[in-house]
Amino acid sequence: MIETINLSKTYQAQTAVENISFSVAAGETLALIGTSGCGKTTTLKMLNRLVEPSSGQILINGNDIRQLPPEKLRQGIGYVIQNVGLFPHYTVAENIAVVPRLLGWSKPAIADRVETLLELVGLPGIEFKHRYPDQLSGGQQQRVGIARALAANPPIVLLDEPFGALDQITRQQIQREFKQLEALLHKTMVLVTHDIAEAVTLGDRICLMDRGQVQQIGTPQELLFTPQNNFVRDFFQHQRFQLELMATNLSDLLPFLGQDFEGAERSPDQPGQKVNPADRPVNHYHSDQSLLAVLESLESTPPLSDSSTDLGEMKEANQSTFNHTTAMIRISDRANGDVLQITSLDRLWAAFYQFKQVIQGT
C-alpha cells in the first residue's frame, strides 16, 4: 500500500532523512522509532506531503503521491497528532465532521458516522457530542482526535506521537483500546513514537532510525532477538527482558508446551505430593495475549535489571517469584473460543526460553 524509495530530505546543509526505503503492506502498522532528531517525524510528514521530499519517491497503491494535489491526497489519509489539534470553538461532533463536510457528505450520513465513531472510541454520543474540547479530559480529547482521523473512513492513518501528552496510566489504557478498536481493523498505519514499549505493543513491524538512516526494519521479535548491529542491540538494552516478554505472544509458545496436563500432576511447592489439576484455580487467556500480560495478571513479573537478560539468571535471582502459584493457565483462541492448551506457569517459562533459543539459533 505504501512504499518509499530512496527517500531523502535536506534542510540547507543538514540532512534530516537520507536515502531510506521501506514498504507498509495493506492493513499493517509500522512503528517509526529512534533517537531524538533521527528523522522519524520528518519521514511521517513526507507521507502526506506536509513536508516535501528533496529526492526519492513515495508510492501509494503504486501511484506517485506527487501526481495528486496535497489536499486531495490528505482526504484519503487520517492524521492524529500528539496535541490532538481539536478546534476549540467546535463541539465534539463538529470536530469529527470536518472532513466528511469537506467531502460533501449528507447531514444524516455525517450524524450517523459521528455517533458510530463516538461509540467505538468509548464516548457515547448522547453524553459527549455536544461538549467542547475544554470540557474533556486529555484522554477523552485523544479519543475524539482518533475518531476525527477515522471520520471519512480513510484506508491510511498516520499517527505522530498520538499518546505522548497523556499520563502513563491513561496512555496505557488508550493503547490497549487502540489495538482492539474495530474501526482500525484493516487500516494501513504508520506510527511515530518515542515510547519503545508502545512501538512493540502497537507495531506489526518496527523501523528503527538513527541520524536519518534506517538501522533495521522488522517485527518486534526480529529487532529484539536478532538485532542487525550494535546500535539496534544497544537501543533496546535498558528494557530488553520486559520488551521480549511483551513481544512474545502465547501463540508463539504453543509449539513448545507439549501435551495438556492430564490426570495428576506434581505440585511445584511440594515436589513429593501429587495434586489434581482440576482442583487448581484456572486462569484464562487468549493466544494473542503477550507473556508479559499473563505475568502481570498473575502479579508474577520477575525483578528486571538492566544487565540480566537470561532466564536462568532471572530464576536464580528470585526463585520464589517463579514458584509463587500452582494455578493452571488455559489458552484459547479469541475468535472461536477453542481451548488450545492447558499448562502451568513453569511450563510457560520453559517454553519461552526454548522459543528464544530457536529464534536466536543458539
C-alpha positions as CSV (number, residue, x, y, z in Angstrom):
1,M,0.0,0.0,0.0
2,I,2.8,2.5,1.0
3,E,6.3,2.4,-0.5
4,T,9.2,4.8,-0.1
5,I,12.1,4.6,-2.5
6,N,15.4,6.3,-1.7
7,L,13.7,9.0,0.2
8,S,15.7,12.0,1.4
9,K,15.1,15.3,3.0
10,T,17.7,18.1,3.4
11,Y,17.4,21.5,5.0
12,Q,20.2,23.7,3.6
13,A,23.4,21.8,4.7
14,Q,21.6,19.5,7.2
15,T,20.3,16.1,6.2
16,A,17.2,15.0,8.1
17,V,16.4,11.8,6.2
18,E,19.0,10.0,4.0
19,N,18.1,7.6,1.3
20,I,15.5,5.4,3.1
21,S,13.3,2.8,1.6
22,F,10.6,0.8,3.2
23,S,7.1,-0.6,2.5
24,V,4.0,-0.9,4.5
25,A,1.5,-3.6,3.5
26,A,-2.2,-3.0,3.4
27,G,-3.6,-3.5,6.9
28,E,-0.2,-3.3,8.6
29,T,1.0,-1.0,11.3
30,L,4.6,0.2,11.0
31,A,6.1,2.0,14.0
32,L,8.9,4.5,13.4
33,I,11.2,4.9,16.4
34,G,14.7,6.2,17.0
35,T,16.9,8.7,18.7
36,S,15.8,12.3,19.0
37,G,16.3,14.1,15.7
38,C,16.6,10.8,13.8
39,G,14.2,11.9,11.1
40,K,11.2,9.8,12.0
41,T,8.7,12.7,12.2
42,T,10.0,14.2,9.0
43,T,9.6,10.8,7.3
44,L,6.0,10.6,8.5
45,K,5.1,14.1,7.3
46,M,6.5,13.3,3.9
47,L,3.9,10.6,3.5
48,N,1.1,13.1,3.4
49,R,3.2,16.0,1.9
50,L,3.2,18.2,5.0
51,V,6.9,18.0,4.2
52,E,8.1,17.7,0.6
53,P,11.0,15.3,-0.1
54,S,14.2,16.6,-1.5
55,S,14.6,13.4,-3.5
56,G,13.1,9.9,-3.9
57,Q,9.6,8.6,-4.3
58,I,6.6,7.8,-2.2
59,L,4.0,5.4,-3.8
60,I,0.6,4.7,-2.5
61,N,-1.0,1.7,-4.3
62,G,1.7,2.0,-6.9
63,N,0.9,5.7,-7.7
64,D,3.4,8.5,-7.0
65,I,1.8,10.9,-4.5
66,R,3.2,13.9,-6.3
67,Q,0.6,13.3,-9.0
68,L,-2.1,14.3,-6.6
69,P,-2.7,17.8,-5.2
70,P,-1.8,17.7,-1.5
71,E,-5.4,18.5,-0.4
72,K,-6.7,15.6,-2.4
73,L,-4.0,13.2,-1.1
74,R,-4.8,14.1,2.5
75,Q,-8.5,13.4,2.1
76,G,-7.6,9.8,1.9
77,I,-5.2,9.8,4.9
78,G,-6.2,10.2,8.5
79,Y,-3.8,12.1,10.7
80,V,-3.5,12.0,14.5
81,I,-1.1,14.3,16.3
82,Q,0.2,14.5,19.9
83,N,-1.6,17.6,21.0
84,V,-4.9,16.5,19.3
85,G,-5.4,19.7,17.4
86,L,-9.2,19.9,18.0
87,F,-10.8,23.2,17.1
88,P,-11.7,24.7,20.5
89,H,-14.8,26.6,19.1
90,Y,-16.3,23.4,17.6
91,T,-18.2,20.8,19.6
92,V,-17.0,17.2,19.6
93,A,-19.5,16.3,16.8
94,E,-18.4,19.3,14.7
95,N,-14.7,18.4,15.1
96,I,-15.4,14.9,13.9
97,A,-17.5,16.1,11.0
98,V,-14.9,18.4,9.5
99,V,-13.6,16.1,6.7
100,P,-16.9,14.5,5.8
101,R,-18.3,18.0,5.4
102,L,-15.5,18.9,3.0
103,L,-16.2,15.8,1.1
104,G,-19.8,16.8,0.7
105,W,-21.5,14.1,2.8
106,S,-25.1,14.5,3.6
107,K,-26.1,15.7,7.1
108,P,-27.8,12.3,8.0
109,A,-24.7,10.4,6.9
110,I,-22.4,12.7,8.9
111,A,-24.6,12.4,12.0
112,D,-24.6,8.7,11.7
113,R,-20.9,8.5,11.3
114,V,-20.3,10.7,14.3
115,E,-22.5,8.6,16.5
116,T,-20.8,5.4,15.3
117,L,-17.3,6.6,15.9
118,L,-18.0,8.0,19.3
119,E,-19.4,4.7,20.4
120,L,-16.4,2.9,19.0
121,V,-13.9,5.1,21.0
122,G,-16.0,4.8,24.2
123,L,-17.6,8.2,24.2
124,P,-21.4,7.8,23.9
125,G,-22.8,10.5,21.6
126,I,-25.7,11.4,23.9
127,E,-23.2,12.4,26.5
128,F,-20.2,13.8,24.6
129,K,-21.2,15.0,21.1
130,H,-22.3,18.5,22.3
131,R,-19.3,19.1,24.5
132,Y,-16.4,21.4,23.7
133,P,-12.7,20.3,23.9
134,D,-12.1,22.2,27.1
135,Q,-14.8,20.1,28.7
136,L,-13.0,16.9,28.1
137,S,-10.1,15.2,29.8
138,G,-6.8,14.6,27.9
139,G,-7.7,11.0,27.3
140,Q,-11.1,11.9,26.0
141,Q,-9.7,14.6,23.7
142,Q,-7.3,12.0,22.3
143,R,-10.2,9.6,21.6
144,V,-12.0,12.4,19.7
145,G,-8.8,13.0,17.7
146,I,-8.7,9.4,16.7
147,A,-12.4,9.5,15.8
148,R,-11.9,12.6,13.7
149,A,-9.0,10.9,11.8
150,L,-11.3,8.0,11.0
151,A,-14.3,10.1,10.1
152,A,-14.1,9.7,6.3
153,N,-13.0,6.0,6.7
154,P,-9.6,6.6,5.1
155,P,-7.5,3.5,4.2
156,I,-4.4,5.0,5.7
157,V,-3.9,6.6,9.1
158,L,-0.7,8.4,10.2
159,L,-0.1,8.9,13.9
160,D,2.5,11.4,15.2
161,E,3.2,10.7,18.9
162,P,-0.6,10.3,19.4
163,F,-0.4,9.4,23.1
164,G,2.7,11.3,24.1
165,A,0.9,14.1,26.0
166,L,-1.0,11.7,28.2
167,D,-0.1,10.5,31.7
168,Q,1.2,6.9,31.8
169,I,-2.0,5.2,33.1
170,T,-4.2,6.9,30.6
171,R,-1.7,6.2,27.8
172,Q,-1.6,2.5,28.6
173,Q,-5.3,2.3,28.7
174,I,-5.8,4.0,25.4
175,Q,-3.0,1.9,23.8
176,R,-5.0,-1.2,24.8
177,E,-8.2,0.2,23.4
178,F,-6.5,1.4,20.3
179,K,-5.1,-2.1,19.5
180,Q,-8.6,-3.6,19.7
181,L,-10.5,-0.8,18.0
182,E,-12.7,-2.3,15.3
183,A,-12.6,0.9,13.2
184,L,-8.9,0.5,12.8
185,L,-9.0,-3.1,11.6
186,H,-7.6,-3.4,8.1
187,K,-6.2,0.2,8.2
188,T,-2.7,0.8,7.0
189,M,-1.0,2.8,9.7
190,V,2.4,4.5,10.3
191,L,3.1,5.4,13.9
192,V,5.8,7.7,15.2
193,T,6.6,7.3,18.9
194,H,9.4,7.8,21.4
195,D,7.9,5.1,23.6
196,I,9.6,1.8,22.8
197,A,7.0,-0.3,24.6
198,E,4.3,1.5,22.6
199,A,6.1,0.6,19.4
200,V,6.4,-3.1,20.4
201,T,2.7,-3.2,21.5
202,L,1.2,-1.5,18.5
203,G,3.5,-2.1,15.7
204,D,3.3,-5.2,13.4
205,R,6.8,-4.1,12.4
206,I,9.3,-1.5,13.6
207,C,11.5,0.8,11.6
208,L,14.4,1.9,13.9
209,M,16.2,5.1,12.6
210,D,19.3,6.9,13.6
211,R,20.8,10.1,12.1
212,G,18.3,10.0,9.2
213,Q,19.1,6.4,8.2
214,V,17.2,3.1,8.8
215,Q,19.1,0.8,11.1
216,Q,16.7,-2.2,11.0
217,I,13.2,-2.9,9.9
218,G,11.4,-6.0,11.1
219,T,9.0,-7.4,13.6
220,P,9.5,-6.6,17.3
221,Q,10.8,-10.1,17.8
222,E,13.3,-9.7,15.0
223,L,14.7,-6.4,16.4
224,L,14.8,-7.8,20.0
225,F,16.1,-11.3,19.4
226,T,18.2,-10.8,16.2
227,P,19.5,-7.2,16.1
228,Q,21.5,-6.5,12.9
229,N,24.1,-4.2,14.5
230,N,25.3,-2.8,17.8
231,F,23.1,0.3,17.6
232,V,19.9,-1.9,17.4
233,R,21.1,-4.1,20.3
234,D,22.0,-1.1,22.5
235,F,18.8,0.8,21.7
236,F,16.7,-1.9,23.4
237,Q,19.1,-2.9,26.1
238,H,17.6,-0.9,29.0
239,Q,14.2,-2.6,28.9
240,R,15.2,-5.7,26.9
241,F,13.8,-8.5,29.0
242,Q,10.5,-6.8,29.6
243,L,10.2,-6.0,25.9
244,E,11.0,-9.6,25.0
245,L,8.1,-10.8,27.2
246,M,5.9,-8.1,25.6
247,A,6.8,-9.2,22.1
248,T,6.1,-12.8,22.7
249,N,2.5,-14.0,22.4
250,L,1.2,-17.2,23.9
251,S,0.6,-18.4,20.3
252,D,4.4,-18.3,19.9
253,L,4.9,-20.7,22.8
254,L,2.3,-23.3,21.9
255,P,4.7,-25.5,19.8
256,F,7.0,-25.7,22.9
257,L,4.4,-26.5,25.5
258,G,4.0,-30.2,24.8
259,Q,0.8,-32.0,25.8
260,D,-2.0,-30.7,28.0
261,F,-1.9,-31.5,31.7
262,E,-3.8,-34.8,32.2
263,G,-4.6,-36.5,35.4
264,A,-2.4,-36.0,38.5
265,E,0.5,-33.6,38.4
266,R,3.2,-32.9,40.9
267,S,2.9,-29.7,42.9
268,P,5.9,-27.3,42.4
269,D,5.6,-26.3,46.0
270,Q,5.6,-29.8,47.3
271,P,7.5,-32.0,44.8
272,G,6.7,-35.2,46.5
273,Q,2.9,-34.6,46.6
274,K,0.6,-35.2,43.7
275,V,-2.3,-32.9,43.1
276,N,-5.2,-33.0,40.7
277,P,-5.2,-30.2,38.1
278,A,-8.9,-30.0,38.4
279,D,-8.5,-28.7,42.0
280,R,-6.3,-25.9,41.0
281,P,-7.5,-22.4,40.1
282,V,-7.6,-21.8,36.3
283,N,-6.6,-18.5,34.7
284,H,-8.0,-17.9,31.2
285,Y,-6.0,-16.2,28.4
286,H,-6.3,-15.8,24.7
287,S,-3.5,-16.9,22.4
288,D,-2.9,-13.4,21.1
289,Q,-2.1,-12.1,24.6
290,S,1.6,-11.4,25.4
291,L,3.5,-13.4,28.0
292,L,4.1,-10.1,29.9
293,A,0.3,-9.6,30.1
294,V,0.0,-13.1,31.7
295,L,2.7,-12.4,34.2
296,E,1.3,-9.0,35.2
297,S,-2.2,-10.5,35.7
298,L,-0.7,-13.1,38.0
299,E,1.4,-10.4,39.7
300,S,4.5,-12.6,39.0
301,T,6.7,-10.5,36.7
302,P,10.3,-11.3,37.8
303,P,12.5,-8.5,39.0
304,L,14.2,-6.9,36.0
305,S,17.7,-5.4,35.8
306,D,19.5,-3.6,33.0
307,S,22.1,-6.4,32.7
308,S,20.1,-9.5,33.3
309,T,18.5,-10.9,30.1
310,D,18.9,-14.6,30.6
311,L,16.0,-16.5,32.0
312,G,18.3,-18.7,34.1
313,E,19.7,-15.5,35.8
314,M,16.2,-14.3,36.5
315,K,15.2,-17.5,38.1
316,E,18.3,-17.7,40.2
317,A,17.9,-14.1,41.3
318,N,14.4,-14.7,42.7
319,Q,13.4,-18.4,42.6
320,S,10.4,-17.8,44.9
321,T,8.9,-15.5,42.3
322,F,8.7,-18.3,39.8
323,N,7.2,-20.8,42.3
324,H,4.5,-18.5,43.5
325,T,1.5,-20.3,42.2
326,T,0.0,-23.7,41.3
327,A,-2.7,-22.1,39.2
328,M,-3.3,-23.6,35.8
329,I,-3.3,-21.5,32.6
330,R,-5.8,-22.1,29.9
331,I,-5.0,-20.7,26.4
332,S,-7.9,-20.4,24.0
333,D,-8.5,-18.9,20.5
334,R,-10.1,-15.5,20.7
335,A,-12.1,-15.9,17.5
336,N,-13.8,-19.2,18.2
337,G,-13.1,-19.9,21.9
338,D,-11.5,-23.2,21.2
339,V,-9.1,-24.3,24.0
340,L,-5.6,-24.7,22.6
341,Q,-3.6,-25.6,25.6
342,I,-3.8,-26.1,29.4
343,T,-0.5,-25.6,31.1
344,S,1.4,-24.1,34.1
345,L,3.5,-21.0,34.6
346,D,6.7,-23.1,34.9
347,R,6.0,-24.7,31.5
348,L,5.4,-21.2,30.0
349,W,8.8,-20.1,31.3
350,A,10.5,-23.2,29.8
351,A,8.7,-22.7,26.5
352,F,9.7,-19.0,26.4
353,Y,13.4,-20.0,26.9
354,Q,13.2,-22.6,24.1
355,F,11.4,-20.2,21.8
356,K,14.1,-17.6,22.3
357,Q,16.9,-20.1,21.7
358,V,15.2,-21.2,18.4
359,I,14.8,-17.7,17.1
360,Q,18.4,-16.8,18.0
361,G,19.7,-20.0,16.6
362,T,21.6,-20.9,19.8
